[in-house]
């Protein structure tokens, strides 16, 4: 969940437009191979076109590089299950997995 007043949210994930085992639409143009490390991104920015471009760019570069030019917040999900969340992300991240410490 995130607050979007007067802003836009765009997301990208490797689970969309997949056509085989580990084959999907987010390709590294330098190698022609699908990216493996980042599996999903979410970006909040002032304009939808900027958020969309940044959501894709975060598969390939660190947010710090993009933040030198653009104002945005983000979440990146990695293949190993880690999430990277910008300090200015005005939202909440949750998981469908139950915490084993919780009562049934």
LINQUI-V184584 format. One record per residue. N is the residue number from 1. PSI is psi in whole degrees, -180 to 180 (999 if undefined). D_LAST is the distance of its C-alpha to the last C-alpha in Angstrom with 1 decimal. Layout:
n-><N,N>
psi-><PSI,PSI>
d_last-><D_LAST,D_LAST>
This chain:
n-><1,2,3,4,5,6,7,8,9,10,11,12,13,14,15,16,17,18,19,20,21,22,23,24,25,26,27,28,29,30,31,32,33,34,35,36,37,38,39,40,41,42,43,44,45,46,47,48,49,50,51,52,53,54,55,56,57,58,59,60,61,62,63,64,65,66,67,68,69,70,71,72,73,74,75,76,77,78,79,80,81,82,83,84,85,86,87,88,89,90,91,92,93,94,95,96,97,98,99,100,101,102,103,104>
psi-><139,157,129,19,117,29,175,146,129,149,157,145,150,-12,-14,146,49,144,13,-180,113,22,126,-178,-10,97,141,113,-23,-30,-21,7,142,143,151,-32,-50,133,-17,150,150,134,137,126,174,-31,145,-41,-39,-45,-41,-48,-41,-35,-39,-43,-32,-9,-21,-19,162,148,-32,-37,-43,-33,-15,-22,-34,150,118,167,163,166,134,133,130,160,-27,5,-8,153,139,123,127,149,-27,11,116,72,-173,136,134,163,149,-10,137,143,123,-19,-17,150,150,999>
d_last-><24.4,27.9,30.7,33.8,36.5,39.7,38.3,37.3,34.3,34.9,32.8,33.6,31.7,32.9,30.8,33.2,36.6,35.9,38.3,37.5,35.7,35.4,38.1,37.5,39.5,39.1,42.1,43.6,47.2,48.6,47.4,46.6,43.3,39.8,38.0,35.2,33.8,32.6,30.6,30.1,31.5,31.3,34.2,35.1,38.8,41.5,42.6,40.9,43.5,42.9,39.1,39.5,41.9,39.8,36.7,38.8,40.6,37.4,37.1,40.3,40.8,39.2,38.5,40.9,43.8,43.0,42.4,46.1,47.1,44.2,42.0,38.4,34.8,32.6,29.5,30.1,27.6,28.9,28.6,26.8,23.9,25.2,25.9,29.0,29.0,32.2,32.3,33.7,31.0,30.2,26.7,23.1,21.7,18.1,16.5,14.6,13.0,9.5,10.0,9.0,9.3,6.5,3.8,0.0>
